[in-house]
Amino acid sequence: MEEVTSSVETIEVEAEKILESARSRANEILLKAKEEAKNISSSELPMDEVKTECENIIGKAREEANKKIEASLLESSEVRARADEKVGEIVKRIVNIVTGAKAR
């Protein structure tokens, strides 16, 4: 049973690492977009063009960050689902052992 708990905890830790990595990458993307927007705004372009370009860059960065977060959430949920399946299988085995039923 300790093995099951350890396995599930390992999977949960892995899922958290995936999510943290996605969040970190999303923050990096947004930071880079803000830096690019700052560089563009400090150039000698007309302000309307600068604002539009800034909004486009930030919008694209947010889209990319959101896609990465969504992909990481999906991957995390798949990892958790696999863990749930494994736990179910292990529980069945334990029940069979305890009750003396034959494994199928």
PLY file of the C-alpha trace (Angstrom):
ply
format ascii 1.0
element vertex 104
property float x
property float y
property float z
element edge 103
property int vertex1
property int vertex2
end_header
0.00 0.00 0.00
2.96 2.30 0.73
4.10 1.66 -2.82
0.74 2.88 -4.17
0.86 6.00 -2.02
4.43 6.68 -3.06
3.57 6.17 -6.74
0.59 8.53 -6.57
2.62 11.14 -4.70
5.37 10.89 -7.30
2.86 11.42 -10.10
1.33 14.40 -8.30
4.77 15.95 -7.80
5.49 15.41 -11.51
2.21 17.10 -12.45
2.99 20.07 -10.19
6.43 20.41 -11.78
4.82 20.47 -15.24
2.38 23.19 -14.17
5.10 25.24 -12.49
7.23 24.98 -15.61
4.32 26.21 -17.74
3.66 29.10 -15.39
7.32 30.03 -15.40
7.48 29.92 -19.20
4.30 31.99 -19.45
5.79 34.61 -17.13
8.99 34.65 -19.20
6.97 35.18 -22.37
4.98 38.03 -20.83
8.14 39.64 -19.45
9.80 39.45 -22.85
6.71 40.93 -24.50
6.71 43.80 -22.02
10.41 44.42 -22.69
9.80 44.42 -26.43
6.87 46.76 -25.96
9.06 49.06 -23.87
11.77 49.02 -26.56
9.24 49.79 -29.25
7.70 52.61 -27.24
11.11 54.19 -26.70
11.82 54.25 -30.43
10.84 57.18 -32.60
7.76 55.61 -34.14
4.45 57.43 -34.06
2.70 56.66 -30.77
-0.40 55.17 -32.38
1.73 52.62 -34.21
3.70 51.89 -31.06
0.58 51.29 -28.99
-0.90 49.05 -31.65
2.33 47.07 -31.96
2.61 46.78 -28.17
-0.93 45.50 -27.91
-0.27 42.98 -30.69
2.91 41.69 -29.06
1.33 41.42 -25.63
-1.77 39.77 -27.10
0.32 37.18 -28.94
2.41 36.55 -25.82
-0.72 36.04 -23.73
-2.16 33.65 -26.31
1.04 31.63 -26.37
1.26 31.60 -22.58
-2.38 30.51 -22.27
-1.86 27.72 -24.80
1.18 26.47 -22.86
-0.75 26.57 -19.58
-3.70 24.72 -21.15
-1.37 22.08 -22.59
0.30 21.67 -19.21
-3.04 21.39 -17.43
-4.12 18.73 -19.93
-0.87 16.84 -19.48
-1.21 17.12 -15.71
-4.78 15.79 -15.77
-3.67 12.88 -17.97
-0.92 12.05 -15.48
-3.44 12.14 -12.63
-5.88 9.96 -14.63
-3.16 7.37 -15.21
-2.39 7.47 -11.50
-6.06 6.90 -10.66
-6.15 3.91 -13.02
-3.06 2.44 -11.39
-4.48 2.96 -7.91
-7.70 1.19 -8.97
-5.77 -1.76 -10.34
-3.64 -2.01 -7.20
-6.71 -1.82 -4.96
-8.31 -4.68 -6.93
-5.15 -6.75 -6.48
-5.08 -6.07 -2.75
-8.77 -7.00 -2.42
-8.13 -10.22 -4.36
-5.19 -11.05 -2.11
-7.13 -10.33 1.07
-10.25 -12.22 -0.04
-8.26 -15.01 -1.63
-9.91 -14.50 -5.01
-7.97 -15.56 -8.09
-6.44 -12.78 -10.14
-7.88 -12.57 -13.64
0 1
1 2
2 3
3 4
4 5
5 6
6 7
7 8
8 9
9 10
10 11
11 12
12 13
13 14
14 15
15 16
16 17
17 18
18 19
19 20
20 21
21 22
22 23
23 24
24 25
25 26
26 27
27 28
28 29
29 30
30 31
31 32
32 33
33 34
34 35
35 36
36 37
37 38
38 39
39 40
40 41
41 42
42 43
43 44
44 45
45 46
46 47
47 48
48 49
49 50
50 51
51 52
52 53
53 54
54 55
55 56
56 57
57 58
58 59
59 60
60 61
61 62
62 63
63 64
64 65
65 66
66 67
67 68
68 69
69 70
70 71
71 72
72 73
73 74
74 75
75 76
76 77
77 78
78 79
79 80
80 81
81 82
82 83
83 84
84 85
85 86
86 87
87 88
88 89
89 90
90 91
91 92
92 93
93 94
94 95
95 96
96 97
97 98
98 99
99 100
100 101
101 102
102 103
